[in-house]
């Protein structure tokens, strides 16, 4: 049974101020200047291939979330023909079933 308590604790104003001070004091990550911010470009523009792979992964995750695992008995020859078409044969079966008239 999941706990109803949040996985984090509420910070006091003092704790929050300490954290913010540590962030500002970090020499490896100085706060950006207005000039630096003005030169910023969108992630997808700077890394188009990576942005596209992330988008595809999100679409696939949404698709997988809507699927339901079932057990289905198919004739061996039908299954062999779909498997022989290579990777993605399960999705091709899904497409054929979706297009069938009930």
One Martini backbone bead per residue (centre of mass of N, CA, C, O) as a GRO file, in nm:
protein
  102
    1UNK     BB    1   0.096   0.037   0.023
    2UNK     BB    2   0.070   0.358  -0.020
    3UNK     BB    3   0.180   0.649   0.081
    4UNK     BB    4   0.045   0.972   0.181
    5UNK     BB    5   0.314   1.078   0.192
    6UNK     BB    6   0.537   1.271   0.091
    7UNK     BB    7   0.867   1.253  -0.066
    8UNK     BB    8   0.878   1.528   0.086
    9UNK     BB    9   0.983   1.819   0.246
   10UNK     BB   10   0.922   2.098   0.399
   11UNK     BB   11   1.064   2.404   0.379
   12UNK     BB   12   1.212   2.639   0.517
   13UNK     BB   13   1.311   2.954   0.469
   14UNK     BB   14   1.601   2.898   0.561
   15UNK     BB   15   1.659   2.650   0.385
   16UNK     BB   16   1.602   2.787   0.115
   17UNK     BB   17   1.818   3.011   0.144
   18UNK     BB   18   2.060   2.819   0.162
   19UNK     BB   19   2.026   2.688  -0.113
   20UNK     BB   20   2.038   2.947  -0.285
   21UNK     BB   21   2.323   3.029  -0.189
   22UNK     BB   22   2.468   2.777  -0.299
   23UNK     BB   23   2.397   2.818  -0.592
   24UNK     BB   24   2.530   3.105  -0.624
   25UNK     BB   25   2.827   2.989  -0.519
   26UNK     BB   26   2.867   2.820  -0.770
   27UNK     BB   27   3.138   2.815  -0.993
   28UNK     BB   28   3.017   2.604  -1.216
   29UNK     BB   29   2.719   2.783  -1.192
   30UNK     BB   30   2.658   3.054  -1.309
   31UNK     BB   31   2.476   3.312  -1.364
   32UNK     BB   32   2.314   3.439  -1.613
   33UNK     BB   33   2.318   3.668  -1.839
   34UNK     BB   34   2.143   3.864  -2.049
   35UNK     BB   35   2.327   3.808  -2.292
   36UNK     BB   36   2.317   3.500  -2.277
   37UNK     BB   37   2.011   3.468  -2.297
   38UNK     BB   38   1.984   3.613  -2.582
   39UNK     BB   39   2.157   3.361  -2.726
   40UNK     BB   40   1.949   3.167  -2.705
   41UNK     BB   41   1.833   2.838  -2.803
   42UNK     BB   42   1.656   2.596  -2.899
   43UNK     BB   43   1.694   2.270  -2.852
   44UNK     BB   44   1.590   2.170  -3.139
   45UNK     BB   45   1.803   2.350  -3.291
   46UNK     BB   46   2.070   2.236  -3.161
   47UNK     BB   47   1.923   1.923  -3.122
   48UNK     BB   48   1.749   1.764  -3.350
   49UNK     BB   49   1.797   1.458  -3.310
   50UNK     BB   50   1.738   1.444  -3.008
   51UNK     BB   51   1.455   1.569  -3.016
   52UNK     BB   52   1.333   1.349  -3.199
   53UNK     BB   53   1.391   1.105  -3.013
   54UNK     BB   54   1.219   1.210  -2.780
   55UNK     BB   55   0.953   1.230  -2.931
   56UNK     BB   56   0.937   0.931  -3.010
   57UNK     BB   57   0.944   0.820  -2.719
   58UNK     BB   58   0.682   0.960  -2.628
   59UNK     BB   59   0.495   0.830  -2.834
   60UNK     BB   60   0.557   0.536  -2.756
   61UNK     BB   61   0.468   0.559  -2.459
   62UNK     BB   62   0.174   0.629  -2.524
   63UNK     BB   63   0.114   0.374  -2.686
   64UNK     BB   64   0.186   0.167  -2.464
   65UNK     BB   65  -0.024   0.273  -2.251
   66UNK     BB   66  -0.278   0.180  -2.450
   67UNK     BB   67  -0.204  -0.105  -2.405
   68UNK     BB   68  -0.298  -0.462  -2.405
   69UNK     BB   69  -0.246  -0.762  -2.264
   70UNK     BB   70  -0.283  -1.070  -2.449
   71UNK     BB   71  -0.423  -1.381  -2.531
   72UNK     BB   72  -0.360  -1.545  -2.857
   73UNK     BB   73  -0.482  -1.766  -3.096
   74UNK     BB   74  -0.284  -1.866  -3.371
   75UNK     BB   75  -0.200  -1.960  -3.658
   76UNK     BB   76   0.105  -2.065  -3.757
   77UNK     BB   77   0.111  -1.944  -4.048
   78UNK     BB   78   0.036  -1.656  -3.970
   79UNK     BB   79   0.265  -1.603  -3.774
   80UNK     BB   80   0.500  -1.666  -3.970
   81UNK     BB   81   0.439  -1.441  -4.175
   82UNK     BB   82   0.477  -1.203  -3.982
   83UNK     BB   83   0.762  -1.272  -3.876
   84UNK     BB   84   0.898  -1.265  -4.170
   85UNK     BB   85   0.877  -0.935  -4.183
   86UNK     BB   86   0.990  -0.862  -3.909
   87UNK     BB   87   1.022  -0.601  -3.747
   88UNK     BB   88   0.691  -0.520  -3.629
   89UNK     BB   89   0.473  -0.753  -3.651
   90UNK     BB   90   0.275  -0.678  -3.425
   91UNK     BB   91   0.179  -0.409  -3.551
   92UNK     BB   92   0.069  -0.538  -3.811
   93UNK     BB   93  -0.149  -0.700  -3.675
   94UNK     BB   94  -0.293  -0.459  -3.550
   95UNK     BB   95  -0.366  -0.323  -3.820
   96UNK     BB   96  -0.539  -0.552  -3.934
   97UNK     BB   97  -0.742  -0.565  -3.699
   98UNK     BB   98  -0.837  -0.267  -3.717
   99UNK     BB   99  -0.947  -0.300  -4.029
  100UNK     BB  100  -1.153  -0.485  -3.940
  101UNK     BB  101  -1.476  -0.606  -3.963
  102UNK     BB  102  -1.710  -0.694  -3.710
   0.00000   0.00000   0.00000
